[in-house]
């Protein structure tokens, strides 16, 4: 289950996508989710490991207390999480579906739980070259006490696509009338 805003943007992305294909950048109309615009961002992809911030909403920039344009998006994350996130972003390009990172936004002595959405977008030539993103706090931003977010730390990475929703179900088994599982 995701925060309602995260789910809203996932649903919007899915409504613009074709089966097995991410939506084109031109299919995304920011006016359709204007109330979320301060929380949104666009990451580019120049090469593996190179994800420059193309656009950052006011809320996103305010959390980091700096202009994020052209900053490599991976550098907003803790060093130990960068390779893991890069791998997940590349997988989201190969198998076009959104990625949700459940994170802790870390400030000096304070933290804020958040969901960070990455939804791939395609270029004119058909290959994903951007990610539509969303910062969704899961508690009050005042927990940061006005301090800037220094880095994001991954708690989990999730893919909301139908292929990833199939969960194993617990089944009871019995041998000789005795339950064993």
Secondary structure, DSSP 4 states (H G I P E B T S, - for coil): ---HHHHHHHHHHHHHPBTTBPPBGGG--GGGGGGGGGGEEEEE-SBTTB-BEEEE-HHHHHHHTS--TT-BGGGGB-HHHHHHHHHHHHHHHHTT--EEEEEEEEETTEEEEEEEEEEEEE-TTSSEEEEEEEEEESS-GGGGTTPPP-EEEEEEEE--SHHHH--------EETTEE--
